[in-house]
């Protein structure tokens, strides 16, 4: 009889799309409890670390970080295309930020 495989769904930061693999990667609330939606780089002590950041700026930041980590271009482009659907950006997306070629 084959063993059943239990796959745990990967949770991603709802600001930058970084995988939240463990407690250390998660952001914190004001009371220092862990936040399950945002990473430690985007969210600290109950607030975004860069609250004025735009989606376009986040795309540039994510691309820069992924290039430093030697991700393939296809993975980078897939990540950038998903950013507008994340919770932080979903209701703030401006038409000009979604135009073709504006994925940094």
PyMOL commands that set and color helices and strands:
alter all, ss='L'
color gray80, all
select helices_A, chain A and resi 23-25+55-68+73-85+87-90+95-97
alter helices_A, ss='H'
color red, helices_A
select strands_A, chain A and resi 26-28+34-39+43-44+47-48
alter strands_A, ss='S'
color yellow, strands_A
deselect
rebuild
show_as cartoon
